Amino acid sequence: MWKKVENYSLNFHNKPRRTAIHLKLEDNTDAVMDHLSIEELNTLGTLLREEAQVWYHSTRGDLVAHSAPLHEEELD
């Protein structure tokens, strides 16, 4: 199910070296995208910073920047 991202944090853990993005979703639930490369963290961080509306798919872990997902099938 698509849920709007309300807030986020980008995290780099030095020991062990790993990255994660923590998302706060519109229904007050949390999601974590982890084990990202530095490039992926940078790209997704840019998307989260620059796009007005970002949506997270709670079962697949997908992110989209879109005014609003219209139908599940259209964004699959």
C-alpha positions in Angstrom: 0.0 0.0 0.0 1.3 3.5 -0.9 1.8 5.8 2.1 3.0 9.4 1.9 6.4 10.1 3.5 5.9 12.8 6.2 9.5 13.0 7.5 12.8 11.2 7.1 16.4 10.9 8.4 19.5 9.9 6.5 21.9 7.8 8.5 25.5 6.8 8.0 26.9 4.4 10.7 30.7 4.4 10.7 31.2 1.1 12.6 30.2 -1.0 10.9 30.0 1.0 7.8 26.4 1.0 6.7 23.7 3.4 5.7 19.9 3.7 6.3 17.0 5.9 5.6 14.4 6.1 8.3 10.9 7.2 7.1 8.0 8.5 9.1 4.8 7.8 7.1 1.4 9.5 7.0 -0.3 6.9 9.2 2.4 7.5 11.9 4.2 4.2 11.1 7.9 3.9 10.4 9.9 2.3 7.7 13.6 1.7 7.2 15.5 1.4 3.9 18.9 0.0 4.8 22.0 -1.6 3.3 22.2 1.2 0.7 25.4 2.2 -1.1 26.6 5.8 -0.5 25.4 6.5 -4.1 21.9 5.2 -3.3 21.8 7.1 0.0 22.8 10.3 -1.9 20.3 9.8 -4.7 17.3 8.9 -2.4 18.3 11.8 0.0 18.1 14.2 -3.0 14.7 12.8 -4.0 13.4 13.2 -0.4 14.8 16.8 -0.1 13.7 18.1 -3.4 10.3 16.5 -4.2 7.2 17.9 -2.5 5.5 14.6 -2.3 7.2 11.2 -1.9 5.3 7.9 -1.4 6.6 4.7 0.1 5.1 1.2 -0.8 4.8 -0.5 2.6 5.1 -4.1 1.2 7.6 -3.7 -1.6 9.8 -0.9 -0.1 9.5 1.2 -3.3 9.8 5.0 -3.3 8.1 7.3 -5.9 7.9 11.0 -6.3 4.5 11.8 -7.7 1.6 14.1 -6.9 -0.3 11.1 -5.6 -0.4 7.4 -6.6 -3.6 7.0 -8.5 -4.0 3.2 -8.6 -1.8 0.4 -7.2 -1.7 -1.2 -10.7 -0.4 2.0 -12.4 2.7 2.2 -10.1 3.5 -1.5 -10.0 
